[in-house]
Amino acid sequence: NSFCTLLAMNRCLIRFRGSFEKMVRPDVRRAKSAVATKAASKLAQLTEDELHKEIASVNRAPVLKSRATDVRLVVQEARARASSLSHLAVRDAMLAAHHSGNHDLCLEIFNKRAVTHSRDIYFSVVDAVVDSAFALGPSELVDVARVAAERVSSFPSDHPSDLALCRAFWRAVMVDVAHASPRTAAAVWDAAAKATGAPGFQSITFERARQVVGRFVRYGKDRDHGEMHSIRWMVDNKLMRCSVVKPLQLYVNLLRACKAGQWPHEAAHFYNEYADANDSVDDVLTHAYIAVLQHAKEYKLIADLGEQLLEAPPAPSPTVLAMIAQAASELPRPSLVMRCYDAVIDEADSQSASRYAAFACLTGIGKCGVPDFAERLEYCTSNGIIEDSPEATCYLVLQYANYAVDPVAAAVSALRDLREGKVETSERIYNQLFQWQLRVDSDDMLADVAAADEKGFRRIQWLELLLTWADRRRYELSARERREVLRIVANYGVRDTSDQLPSCRPMLSLLQHDANVDARGVFAKEGRVVDPPKLMDPRSHFLRTRRHAIQNSEGGLRAAEEIRGASGDMPQLLLDGFLHRSLGELQQLSSLRPMPFATISEVP
């Protein structure tokens, strides 16, 4: 009866919510429509270069839900101008559409461009188009493969235009593996065989290719689903016209195939193979190689490569120098960062690539804590090497203050500009500000986090910083400050810190306990001590809740019950000590079998 009552109440709440949303949503839709119309009219007034900059900004960072509508409007404007935009702008627009999940717009931009530029040899099917077609469905994937097959004849025999067909076949096999339907893969294979006439199609049958690529898909890494091995197998077996000549673009695509699955050693093989066969290495190939290493966080390999590239002139491109400086700052290797900075300054001009590289080098210098950072920043801003923007300058100064020997003195100018309202706050400024405030234990951190929350700036990492700040001030916080911290936690929607913030679970429990229980008042009135909350270390929590993950679990469970039964009023953290000791013994055993848990009487 109680279950039926709850079910009926739930249905009533759902009906009420539906009727309420029907009343509210029309007004909300009208308001959103008005804002979208205004934004679309602004985009329509942009020049082609300005629109290209808007498109490029979408590809630089993950697309948040709050920006989804704005990004779609940018892509829609690019679709409307697809016939007149430059080749690079259209390619970036298709990438932005795929990157933001607007797969339908990605294919619409491609189809519109393909109609108006049917004889343009520089316009080919890119990876983003194939991936968007795969996301939409098998029929769209087959259509894109057929268009790619038709365009193969427009390119020279040494042009890797049929790489799109290889990627389409790999995606089609993924459909086959998921739905046990080889029709999509067979259609793509037939289109590729007729269009390319590559020698590999005479010796390898469809069933053989489907079997091999299917194995790569099934047993490949979750991140790339066998992408790198599939493309490499098709190239090695001459299923492409350019498999013999092996041009630069082929190696670039092979390197890009290594990125998702984080294959740094395979990427090094491709890079060195091309370098050994040619007198020089193009920056495009170097950029693709470093991108793979960046994704795999192989910063030392990037730094070592950067040292080699800077030894022999000419210097790499500004974009490559920026990537090397970023990797060197992670190690850190300040001497290499300074060499990249000097190379960028020597060739500095008004191009966006040089501005970006100079900014990246200054970021690296700041992260390395180089003492003369302020002088170098002043030189770049006064000479127009980077944009003299208050927001960018404030960000760089705050970041430097996080790594400086004297963080308070390093942040004086940035804090003054923030308090006087000379700088418009942004997400990256808040990120650096909160890290700095935690480092110096600033009194203003709670107020600034609350202000960012009111403006809609939220990052789960900031909540971790705030809880750490509050935990350090546990005995100094007022009741109002504790309530304010808990209010911000509630605004973030964090209910269970075990998944989102596992390291903050004890801190949040203590904060909630102190906010709900006036321990000092109880002691003053009643003369008794309020017991603190029972906390458990995350590793001990794992041992108790994931018992099936431990071999010989019967002994562990029995020992845990003995501890629980014999402990009485023993503090929880002392019990965790026994579990820690057993965990340490477990980690030292070659067989990874835990030792029996100690009983209370065995503890020295």
C-alpha positions, 0 to 999 in steps of 0.5 A, spaced: 500 500 500 505 504 501 508 503 495 502 504 491 501 511 495 508 513 493 507 511 486 500 515 485 504 521 489 509 521 484 505 521 478 501 527 481 508 531 481 509 529 474 503 531 472 503 538 476 510 539 473 508 538 466 502 543 467 507 548 470 512 547 464 507 549 459 505 555 463 512 557 463 515 555 457 512 559 452 515 566 455 522 562 456 522 560 449 520 567 447 525 570 451 530 565 448 528 566 441 529 574 442 536 573 444 538 568 439 535 573 433 539 579 436 545 574 436 544 572 429 543 579 427 550 581 430 553 575 426 551 577 420 554 583 420 561 580 421 566 580 415 569 574 413 575 574 417 571 576 423 567 570 422 573 566 421 576 568 428 569 566 431 569 559 428 576 558 430 575 560 437 570 554 438 575 549 436 580 552 442 576 549 448 570 544 450 563 547 448 559 548 455 552 547 455 551 554 457 554 556 450 551 551 446 546 556 443 551 561 441 556 556 438 550 553 433 548 560 431 556 561 429 556 555 425 549 556 422 552 563 419 558 559 417 553 554 413 549 560 410 556 563 407 559 556 405 560 558 398 564 565 399 568 563 405 575 561 404 577 554 404 581 554 411 574 557 414 570 552 411 574 547 414 574 550 421 567 551 420 566 543 419 570 542 425 567 546 429 560 543 427 563 536 429 566 539 435 560 542 438 555 536 436 552 539 430 553 534 426 547 535 421 550 542 420 557 539 419 554 535 413 550 541 410 556 545 410 560 540 406 554 539 401 553 546 400 561 547 399 561 541 394 556 543 390 559 550 389 566 548 389 565 541 385 572 542 381 576 545 387 582 540 388 583 543 395 576 541 397 576 534 400 572 530 405 576 531 412 575 527 418 570 531 421 565 530 416 566 522 416 565 522 423 559 527 423 556 522 418 558 516 423 554 520 428 548 521 424 547 514 421 549 508 416 546 511 411 549 518 411 556 515 412 555 511 406 553 517 402 559 521 404 563 515 402 560 515 395 561 523 395 569 522 397 569 516 392 567 521 386 572 526 388 578 521 388 579 522 381 579 530 381 586 529 385 593 527 383 595 519 384 600 521 390 594 525 393 592 522 400 584 524 398 582 516 399 584 517 406 577 519 407 575 512 404 579 508 409 576 512 415 569 511 412 571 504 412 573 503 419 567 507 421 563 502 417 566 496 421 564 499 427 557 499 425 558 492 423 561 490 430 555 494 434 549 491 430 552 485 426 550 488 419 555 488 414 551 492 409 554 499 410 561 496 410 560 493 404 557 499 400 563 503 403 568 498 400 565 497 394 565 505 393 573 505 395 575 499 390 571 502 384 574 509 385 581 508 387 583 502 384 589 501 389 593 494 388 591 492 395 584 491 393 586 485 388 589 481 393 585 483 399 577 481 399 572 484 403 571 479 408 578 479 410 578 486 411 572 486 415 575 481 419 582 484 421 579 491 422 573 488 426 578 485 430 582 492 431 575 495 433 573 490 438 580 489 442 582 496 441 583 502 446 576 505 448 579 511 446 580 510 439 576 503 438 582 501 433 583 507 429 590 507 429 591 500 427 586 500 422 588 506 418 596 503 419 593 496 416 590 499 410 596 503 408 601 498 409 596 493 405 596 498 399 589 500 400 590 507 398 593 510 391 599 513 395 601 507 399 607 507 395 609 514 394 607 516 401 606 523 401 607 528 407 599 528 408 599 521 409 604 521 415 600 527 418 594 523 418 597 517 421 600 521 426 593 524 427 590 517 428 595 516 434 592 522 438 585 519 440 588 512 443 595 516 445 600 512 441 606 516 442 611 511 440 607 509 434 607 516 433 615 517 434 616 511 429 611 515 423 615 521 424 622 518 424 620 514 418 618 521 414 624 525 417 629 519 415 626 519 408 626 526 407 632 532 407 627 536 412 621 536 416 615 540 415 612 544 421 605 541 419 608 534 421 612 537 427 605 540 429 601 533 428 607 529 432 607 534 438 599 534 438 600 526 440 605 527 445 601 533 448 595 529 448 599 523 452 602 528 456 609 526 454 612 533 456 619 530 456 619 528 449 616 534 447 622 538 450 627 534 448 625 535 440 624 542 442 632 542 444 633 539 437 629 543 433 632 550 436 639 547 435 639 547 427 636 553 423 631 555 421 627 556 427 620 552 428 613 556 426 610 560 432 605 555 433 610 549 434 614 554 439 608 555 443 607 548 444 614 546 446 614 552 451 608 549 454 611 543 455 617 545 457 613 549 463 610 543 465 617 540 467 619 545 468 625 547 464 625 554 464 632 555 459 628 552 454 622 556 455 626 562 454 629 560 448 622 559 445 621 566 447 627 569 444 625 565 438 618 568 437 620 575 439 626 575 434 620 573 428 614 577 432 609 580 427 602 582 427 600 575 425 595 572 430 600 566 430 605 570 433 601 573 438 598 567 440 606 564 441 608 570 445 602 569 449 604 562 450 611 563 452 609 568 457 605 563 460 610 558 460 615 563 463 610 565 469 609 558 470 617 557 471 617 563 476 622 567 472 624 573 476 624 578 470 617 576 468 614 583 469 619 586 465 618 581 459 610 582 460 611 590 459 616 589 453 611 585 449 605 589 451 608 596 450 611 593 443 604 590 441 607 583 440 601 581 445 594 585 445 594 590 451 588 587 454 587 588 461 584 581 462 590 578 459 595 582 463 591 580 469 591 573 468 598 573 466 600 576 472 596 572 477 599 566 474 606 568 475 604 570 482 602 563 483 609 560 482 613 566 484 617 566 491 613 572 494 606 571 491 603 577 495 608 582 492 607 579 485 600 579 485 599 587 487 598 590 481 593 585 478 589 585 485 588 593 485 586 592 478 580 587 480 578 591 486 578 598 482 574 594 477 579 596 471 579 588 469 573 585 467 573 578 470 573 572 466 573 564 468 581 564 467 582 570 471 577 566 477 581 560 476 588 563 477 585 568 483 582 562 487 589 558 487 593 564 489 588 566 495 588 558 497 596 559 497 596 565 501 590 563 505 586 570 503 581 572 507 577 574 501 576 567 498 569 566 500 567 572 498 570 572 491 567 565 490 560 567 492 561 573 487 563 568 481 557 563 483 552 569 482 555 571 475 554 564 473 562 562 473 563 555 476 568 549 476 568 543 480 575 544 482 574 551 485 569 548 490 575 543 492 579 549 493 574 553 497 573 546 501 580 546 503 580 553 505 574 552 509 578 546 512 584 550 514 580 555 517 575 550 521 576 553 528 576 560 525 570 560 521 564 564 523 557 560 523 555 565 517 561 563 513 560 556 514 553 557 512 555 561 506 560 555 504 554 550 504 550 554 500 555 555 495 556 547 495 548 546 494 548 551 488 554 547 485 549 541 485 554 536 489 550 531 493 555 526 494 562 527 494 565 520 493 564 521 485 565 528 484 570 530 490 573 524 493 578 528 496 573 533 500 569 528 503 572 528 510 572 536 509 565 537 507 563 532 513 566 536 518 564 542 515 556 540 515 558 537 522 560 544 525 554 548 522 549 543 525 552 542 532 554 548 536 560 544 540 562 550 544 555 551 546 553 544 548 560 544 552 558 551 556 551 549 557 551 541 559 559 540 560 559 534 555 563 534 549 560 532 542 563 527 539 566 528 532 563 525 526 565 518 524 570 519 518 573 514 514 579 514 509 578 513 502 582 507 502 579 504 508 572 506 504 574 502 498 576 496 503 569 496 506 565 497 500 568 493 494 570 487 498 569 483 492 575 486 489 580 483 494 582 476 494 581 471 499 576 476 502 573 471 507 579 472 512 578 480 510 571 480 512 571 476 518 577 480 521 573 487 519 567 484 523 572 482 529 575 489 529 568 492 529 565 488 534 571 489 539 572 496 538 567 499 542 567 506 543 574 506 539 575 512 534 573 511 527 580 514 525 584 509 529 580 503 526 582 506 519 589 505 522 588 497 522 585 497 515 591 502 512 596 497 515 593 491 512 593 495 505 600 496 506 602 489 507 597 487 501 601 492 496 608 489 498 605 482 496 607 479 490 601 475 489 597 481 491 593 477 497 592 481 503 594 479 510 589 477 515 587 483 519 590 484 526 585 484 532 585 489 537 589 484 542 595 484 537 596 491 536 602 493 540 
